[in-house]
Amino acid sequence: MSAKRRPPGEVLLKVENISLSFGGVRALSDISFEIRRHEVFSIIGPNGAGKSSMLNCINGFYHPQGGSITYKGRTRRQMRPHEVASQGIARTFQNIALFRGMSTLDNIMTGRSLKMRAGLLAQAIRFGPALKEELEHREFCERIIDFLEIESIRKVPVGRLPYGLQKRVELGRALAAEPELLLLDEPMAGMNLEEKRDMCRFILDVNDEFGTTICMIEHDMGVVMDISDRVVVLDYGRKIGEGQPEEVRSNQAVIDAYLGVQH
């Protein structure tokens, strides 16, 4: 793996004292951290630690009862997912959420929806400016397909693809939105070793070549420690550690709660 890419910049997203409850169950308790531009930032922890809940708060699926999130200088507590997407945050999901009957190219094209200006009727008849716009967006998506090395499956319905390639198509759809911040929810889940290596390479390339900031949830500690600039650790909805990978690896609270190493 590549060791160090471009250095992280100023704070892009700041999470302050976020608390989230479902009925009497506390999912997140007073969580705070910062994500800087151009870095690969990982959120780790055992199952049920609150990792996906944290991602859902960032991109507007959940609305925390306490705390705030500041993105590009704008502080908010509640925002709808489409508003988040329009401001440059894209997301992949733990469970693949693709249109299985549509081709790879068409699935990636859906990631351009917020970029399209023509109305639905104009898009349907594909005439004049609407046709020109569609061709421009299709060209952009073809570049993503080349970047992810999936040219051979561009016309294949994604429901026919193996799991690892479906995860790559989902990454492509997120990239089609040209995000400044890309949220990845367990991008390596269910992959074999070769598929994980490919996904790691693409994540690092997205971060390096596009300058995209990455916030990733991942259970594979080898992957996390290898490609992350910084890591935050959650356990039972509380933050128990934060820092560079080596700092987190040697944190006794993290070892006791997650890594399971006996001393």
ChimeraX attribute file (.defattr): number of C-alpha atoms within 10 A of each C-alpha:
attribute: neighborCount
match mode: 1-to-1
recipient: residues
	/A:1	10
	/A:2	10
	/A:3	9
	/A:4	12
	/A:5	17
	/A:6	12
	/A:7	11
	/A:8	15
	/A:9	12
	/A:10	11
	/A:11	15
	/A:12	18
	/A:13	21
	/A:14	20
	/A:15	20
	/A:16	17
	/A:17	17
	/A:18	21
	/A:19	22
	/A:20	24
	/A:21	16
	/A:22	10
	/A:23	7
	/A:24	6
	/A:25	8
	/A:26	14
	/A:27	22
	/A:28	26
	/A:29	19
	/A:30	15
	/A:31	20
	/A:32	17
	/A:33	15
	/A:34	17
	/A:35	24
	/A:36	21
	/A:37	23
	/A:38	25
	/A:39	27
	/A:40	25
	/A:41	25
	/A:42	26
	/A:43	25
	/A:44	27
	/A:45	25
	/A:46	15
	/A:47	13
	/A:48	13
	/A:49	19
	/A:50	25
	/A:51	26
	/A:52	21
	/A:53	19
	/A:54	24
	/A:55	21
	/A:56	18
	/A:57	22
	/A:58	27
	/A:59	21
	/A:60	18
	/A:61	17
	/A:62	18
	/A:63	20
	/A:64	24
	/A:65	14
	/A:66	16
	/A:67	17
	/A:68	22
	/A:69	24
	/A:70	17
	/A:71	20
	/A:72	14
	/A:73	11
	/A:74	9
	/A:75	14
	/A:76	12
	/A:77	17
	/A:78	17
	/A:79	16
	/A:80	12
	/A:81	19
	/A:82	14
	/A:83	12
	/A:84	16
	/A:85	19
	/A:86	13
	/A:87	14
	/A:88	15
	/A:89	22
	/A:90	26
	/A:91	24
	/A:92	22
	/A:93	17
	/A:94	17
	/A:95	11
	/A:96	14
	/A:97	11
	/A:98	21
	/A:99	16
	/A:100	16
	/A:101	13
	/A:102	15
	/A:103	20
	/A:104	31
	/A:105	24
	/A:106	19
	/A:107	23
	/A:108	29
	/A:109	22
	/A:110	17
	/A:111	20
	/A:112	20
	/A:113	12
	/A:114	12
	/A:115	14
	/A:116	13
	/A:117	13
	/A:118	15
	/A:119	9
	/A:120	11
	/A:121	10
	/A:122	14
	/A:123	17
	/A:124	11
	/A:125	10
	/A:126	16
	/A:127	13
	/A:128	10
	/A:129	13
	/A:130	20
	/A:131	16
	/A:132	12
	/A:133	18
	/A:134	19
	/A:135	13
	/A:136	12
	/A:137	18
	/A:138	18
	/A:139	13
	/A:140	15
	/A:141	26
	/A:142	19
	/A:143	13
	/A:144	21
	/A:145	23
	/A:146	12
	/A:147	14
	/A:148	20
	/A:149	13
	/A:150	17
	/A:151	15
	/A:152	10
	/A:153	17
	/A:154	19
	/A:155	12
	/A:156	16
	/A:157	17
	/A:158	25
	/A:159	15
	/A:160	13
	/A:161	15
	/A:162	9
	/A:163	17
	/A:164	19
	/A:165	19
	/A:166	19
	/A:167	27
	/A:168	21
	/A:169	27
	/A:170	24
	/A:171	24
	/A:172	24
	/A:173	27
	/A:174	24
	/A:175	23
	/A:176	27
	/A:177	24
	/A:178	18
	/A:179	21
	/A:180	19
	/A:181	26
	/A:182	25
	/A:183	24
	/A:184	23
	/A:185	21
	/A:186	19
	/A:187	26
	/A:188	23
	/A:189	16
	/A:190	13
	/A:191	15
	/A:192	11
	/A:193	10
	/A:194	10
	/A:195	17
	/A:196	18
	/A:197	15
	/A:198	14
	/A:199	21
	/A:200	20
	/A:201	16
	/A:202	17
	/A:203	20
	/A:204	23
	/A:205	17
	/A:206	19
	/A:207	22
	/A:208	18
	/A:209	10
	/A:210	14
	/A:211	19
	/A:212	22
	/A:213	26
	/A:214	27
	/A:215	23
	/A:216	26
	/A:217	25
	/A:218	21
	/A:219	18
	/A:220	13
	/A:221	12
	/A:222	9
	/A:223	15
	/A:224	22
	/A:225	17
	/A:226	14
	/A:227	22
	/A:228	21
	/A:229	22
	/A:230	23
	/A:231	26
	/A:232	23
	/A:233	24
	/A:234	26
	/A:235	22
	/A:236	18
	/A:237	23
	/A:238	19
	/A:239	21
	/A:240	18
	/A:241	19
	/A:242	19
	/A:243	15
	/A:244	14
	/A:245	20
	/A:246	12
	/A:247	12
	/A:248	20
	/A:249	17
	/A:250	10
	/A:251	16
	/A:252	16
	/A:253	15
	/A:254	23
	/A:255	15
	/A:256	12
	/A:257	16
	/A:258	16
	/A:259	15
	/A:260	9
	/A:261	10
	/A:262	7
	/A:263	6
